[in-house]
Amino acid sequence: MRFVAYTDNVERGGADHSLSHLLRCLDPTFDVTVLGVSRSIIEWVAAARPTAATSVVPRPRSGHDQR
């Protein structure tokens, strides 16, 4: 099963800590990818799951942005 985690944070905060704990505890059978707008944040979050793939994506312009 695949699991995609997304963060639009540009500074590390509580949500990123919670996400990293989730990824650390997630069953190892999950194929995890971490997406985000800040390379440093997604790498920090993904460090909790060494097998996770990472990708930087453009920051949404609004909640309705479907680029």
VMD Tcl script that builds the backbone (N, CA, C; Angstrom):
set m [mol new atoms 201]
animate dup $m
set s [atomselect $m all]
$s set {name element resname resid chain x y z} {
  {N N MET 1 A 0.846 -1.166 0.000}
  {CA C MET 1 A 0.000 0.000 0.000}
  {C C MET 1 A 0.896 1.235 0.000}
  {N N ARG 2 A 0.441 2.281 -0.650}
  {CA C ARG 2 A 1.198 3.534 -0.715}
  {C C ARG 2 A 0.584 4.577 0.201}
  {N N PHE 3 A 1.462 5.395 0.775}
  {CA C PHE 3 A 1.035 6.458 1.680}
  {C C PHE 3 A 1.787 7.722 1.284}
  {N N VAL 4 A 1.057 8.796 0.976}
  {CA C VAL 4 A 1.671 10.080 0.631}
  {C C VAL 4 A 1.387 11.068 1.752}
  {N N ALA 5 A 2.447 11.666 2.263}
  {CA C ALA 5 A 2.329 12.686 3.306}
  {C C ALA 5 A 2.714 14.026 2.687}
  {N N TYR 6 A 1.941 15.073 2.996}
  {CA C TYR 6 A 2.187 16.394 2.421}
  {C C TYR 6 A 2.283 17.436 3.531}
  {N N THR 7 A 3.249 18.342 3.399}
  {CA C THR 7 A 3.336 19.486 4.301}
  {C C THR 7 A 3.644 20.732 3.484}
  {N N ASP 8 A 2.941 21.819 3.805}
  {CA C ASP 8 A 3.235 23.085 3.125}
  {C C ASP 8 A 3.981 24.034 4.060}
  {N N ASN 9 A 4.491 23.491 5.163}
  {CA C ASN 9 A 5.251 24.322 6.102}
  {C C ASN 9 A 6.625 24.678 5.538}
  {N N VAL 10 A 7.090 25.863 5.884}
  {CA C VAL 10 A 8.433 26.282 5.505}
  {C C VAL 10 A 9.326 26.432 6.742}
  {N N GLU 11 A 8.715 26.269 7.919}
  {CA C GLU 11 A 9.444 26.236 9.182}
  {C C GLU 11 A 8.939 25.040 9.967}
  {N N ARG 12 A 9.852 24.353 10.652}
  {CA C ARG 12 A 9.471 23.164 11.400}
  {C C ARG 12 A 8.576 23.530 12.571}
  {N N GLY 13 A 7.480 22.779 12.705}
  {CA C GLY 13 A 6.536 23.023 13.792}
  {C C GLY 13 A 5.950 21.728 14.302}
  {N N GLY 14 A 4.924 21.858 15.112}
  {CA C GLY 14 A 4.300 20.704 15.736}
  {C C GLY 14 A 3.730 19.698 14.757}
  {N N ALA 15 A 3.144 20.185 13.673}
  {CA C ALA 15 A 2.564 19.270 12.680}
  {C C ALA 15 A 3.647 18.401 12.054}
  {N N ASP 16 A 4.814 18.980 11.829}
  {CA C ASP 16 A 5.914 18.217 11.236}
  {C C ASP 16 A 6.442 17.169 12.209}
  {N N HIS 17 A 6.488 17.509 13.487}
  {CA C HIS 17 A 6.897 16.532 14.501}
  {C C HIS 17 A 5.897 15.380 14.549}
  {N N SER 18 A 4.610 15.710 14.526}
  {CA C SER 18 A 3.568 14.675 14.550}
  {C C SER 18 A 3.653 13.792 13.309}
  {N N LEU 19 A 3.865 14.406 12.152}
  {CA C LEU 19 A 3.971 13.646 10.913}
  {C C LEU 19 A 5.180 12.721 10.944}
  {N N SER 20 A 6.283 13.188 11.456}
  {CA C SER 20 A 7.479 12.333 11.524}
  {C C SER 20 A 7.241 11.152 12.464}
  {N N HIS 21 A 6.531 11.372 13.570}
  {CA C HIS 21 A 6.215 10.270 14.479}
  {C C HIS 21 A 5.293 9.259 13.794}
  {N N LEU 22 A 4.312 9.752 13.050}
  {CA C LEU 22 A 3.408 8.871 12.317}
  {C C LEU 22 A 4.194 8.005 11.335}
  {N N LEU 23 A 5.082 8.623 10.566}
  {CA C LEU 23 A 5.852 7.876 9.576}
  {C C LEU 23 A 6.767 6.861 10.242}
  {N N ARG 24 A 7.335 7.221 11.372}
  {CA C ARG 24 A 8.221 6.307 12.105}
  {C C ARG 24 A 7.452 5.062 12.568}
  {N N CYS 25 A 6.204 5.239 12.986}
  {CA C CYS 25 A 5.418 4.145 13.552}
  {C C CYS 25 A 4.568 3.399 12.534}
  {N N LEU 26 A 4.477 3.927 11.330}
  {CA C LEU 26 A 3.655 3.308 10.291}
  {C C LEU 26 A 4.217 1.931 9.934}
  {N N ASP 27 A 3.331 1.000 9.696}
  {CA C ASP 27 A 3.741 -0.356 9.345}
  {C C ASP 27 A 4.771 -0.334 8.211}
  {N N PRO 28 A 5.819 -1.134 8.313}
  {CA C PRO 28 A 6.882 -1.116 7.295}
  {C C PRO 28 A 6.435 -1.561 5.909}
  {N N THR 29 A 5.255 -2.151 5.797}
  {CA C THR 29 A 4.789 -2.570 4.474}
  {C C THR 29 A 4.301 -1.391 3.629}
  {N N PHE 30 A 4.105 -0.219 4.252}
  {CA C PHE 30 A 3.669 0.961 3.510}
  {C C PHE 30 A 4.831 1.552 2.720}
  {N N ASP 31 A 4.562 1.892 1.472}
  {CA C ASP 31 A 5.511 2.585 0.605}
  {C C ASP 31 A 5.216 4.079 0.770}
  {N N VAL 32 A 6.128 4.820 1.426}
  {CA C VAL 32 A 5.864 6.203 1.821}
  {C C VAL 32 A 6.580 7.197 0.914}
  {N N THR 33 A 5.858 8.264 0.551}
  {CA C THR 33 A 6.426 9.416 -0.146}
  {C C THR 33 A 6.047 10.663 0.642}
  {N N VAL 34 A 7.021 11.537 0.844}
  {CA C VAL 34 A 6.775 12.798 1.543}
  {C C VAL 34 A 6.885 13.927 0.523}
  {N N LEU 35 A 5.806 14.696 0.372}
  {CA C LEU 35 A 5.762 15.847 -0.520}
  {C C LEU 35 A 5.724 17.112 0.318}
  {N N GLY 36 A 6.314 18.174 -0.218}
  {CA C GLY 36 A 6.250 19.445 0.482}
  {C C GLY 36 A 6.842 20.566 -0.340}
  {N N VAL 37 A 6.720 21.773 0.189}
  {CA C VAL 37 A 7.196 22.958 -0.527}
  {C C VAL 37 A 8.596 23.378 -0.087}
  {N N SER 38 A 9.097 22.782 0.993}
  {CA C SER 38 A 10.415 23.129 1.517}
  {C C SER 38 A 11.273 21.868 1.611}
  {N N ARG 39 A 12.370 21.837 0.865}
  {CA C ARG 39 A 13.255 20.666 0.870}
  {C C ARG 39 A 13.722 20.340 2.288}
  {N N SER 40 A 14.110 21.349 3.056}
  {CA C SER 40 A 14.637 21.070 4.398}
  {C C SER 40 A 13.573 20.442 5.299}
  {N N ILE 41 A 12.331 20.875 5.169}
  {CA C ILE 41 A 11.258 20.309 5.991}
  {C C ILE 41 A 10.949 18.884 5.566}
  {N N ILE 42 A 10.813 18.626 4.273}
  {CA C ILE 42 A 10.459 17.268 3.858}
  {C C ILE 42 A 11.595 16.292 4.154}
  {N N GLU 43 A 12.834 16.730 4.050}
  {CA C GLU 43 A 13.944 15.843 4.394}
  {C C GLU 43 A 13.962 15.545 5.883}
  {N N TRP 44 A 13.639 16.551 6.709}
  {CA C TRP 44 A 13.593 16.329 8.153}
  {C C TRP 44 A 12.482 15.341 8.505}
  {N N VAL 45 A 11.294 15.542 7.921}
  {CA C VAL 45 A 10.167 14.640 8.185}
  {C C VAL 45 A 10.496 13.229 7.698}
  {N N ALA 46 A 11.025 13.125 6.482}
  {CA C ALA 46 A 11.313 11.815 5.884}
  {C C ALA 46 A 12.432 11.077 6.612}
  {N N ALA 47 A 13.271 11.777 7.347}
  {CA C ALA 47 A 14.358 11.126 8.081}
  {C C ALA 47 A 13.812 10.106 9.079}
  {N N ALA 48 A 12.573 10.278 9.504}
  {CA C ALA 48 A 11.941 9.328 10.421}
  {C C ALA 48 A 11.626 8.012 9.722}
  {N N ARG 49 A 11.652 8.042 8.403}
  {CA C ARG 49 A 11.329 6.864 7.592}
  {C C ARG 49 A 12.378 6.773 6.489}
  {N N PRO 50 A 13.534 6.177 6.773}
  {CA C PRO 50 A 14.662 6.189 5.832}
  {C C PRO 50 A 14.352 5.686 4.425}
  {N N THR 51 A 13.338 4.854 4.275}
  {CA C THR 51 A 12.999 4.332 2.943}
  {C C THR 51 A 12.045 5.252 2.179}
  {N N ALA 52 A 11.603 6.347 2.796}
  {CA C ALA 52 A 10.635 7.243 2.152}
  {C C ALA 52 A 11.259 7.999 0.984}
  {N N ALA 53 A 10.482 8.123 -0.070}
  {CA C ALA 53 A 10.858 8.990 -1.193}
  {C C ALA 53 A 10.436 10.410 -0.832}
  {N N THR 54 A 11.085 11.393 -1.438}
  {CA C THR 54 A 10.723 12.788 -1.181}
  {C C THR 54 A 10.601 13.536 -2.506}
  {N N SER 55 A 9.794 14.591 -2.473}
  {CA C SER 55 A 9.649 15.429 -3.654}
  {C C SER 55 A 9.191 16.823 -3.239}
  {N N VAL 56 A 9.854 17.834 -3.809}
  {CA C VAL 56 A 9.453 19.222 -3.583}
  {C C VAL 56 A 8.437 19.583 -4.667}
  {N N VAL 57 A 7.329 20.188 -4.249}
  {CA C VAL 57 A 6.272 20.583 -5.177}
  {C C VAL 57 A 6.019 22.081 -5.030}
  {N N PRO 58 A 5.438 22.728 -6.042}
  {CA C PRO 58 A 5.140 24.162 -5.931}
  {C C PRO 58 A 4.125 24.434 -4.824}
  {N N ARG 59 A 4.305 25.550 -4.155}
  {CA C ARG 59 A 3.377 25.964 -3.102}
  {C C ARG 59 A 2.038 26.343 -3.744}
  {N N PRO 60 A 0.919 25.843 -3.227}
  {CA C PRO 60 A -0.388 26.216 -3.780}
  {C C PRO 60 A -0.639 27.716 -3.651}
  {N N ARG 61 A -1.273 28.283 -4.658}
  {CA C ARG 61 A -1.610 29.717 -4.608}
  {C C ARG 61 A -2.820 29.953 -3.732}
  {N N SER 62 A -3.688 28.936 -3.602}
  {CA C SER 62 A -4.879 29.035 -2.757}
  {C C SER 62 A -5.353 27.612 -2.459}
  {N N GLY 63 A -6.402 27.504 -1.666}
  {CA C GLY 63 A -6.970 26.204 -1.347}
  {C C GLY 63 A -7.659 25.542 -2.527}
  {N N HIS 64 A -7.844 26.295 -3.607}
  {CA C HIS 64 A -8.511 25.779 -4.799}
  {C C HIS 64 A -7.541 25.557 -5.953}
  {N N ASP 65 A -6.254 25.688 -5.687}
  {CA C ASP 65 A -5.233 25.554 -6.732}
  {C C ASP 65 A -5.100 24.084 -7.150}
  {N N GLN 66 A -5.378 23.788 -8.400}
  {CA C GLN 66 A -5.308 22.415 -8.893}
  {C C GLN 66 A -4.274 22.263 -9.995}
  {N N ARG 67 A -3.188 23.022 -9.925}
  {CA C ARG 67 A -2.134 22.895 -10.938}
  {C C ARG 67 A -1.616 21.496 -11.010}
}
mol reanalyze $m
mol bondsrecalc $m
mol representation Tube
mol addrep $m
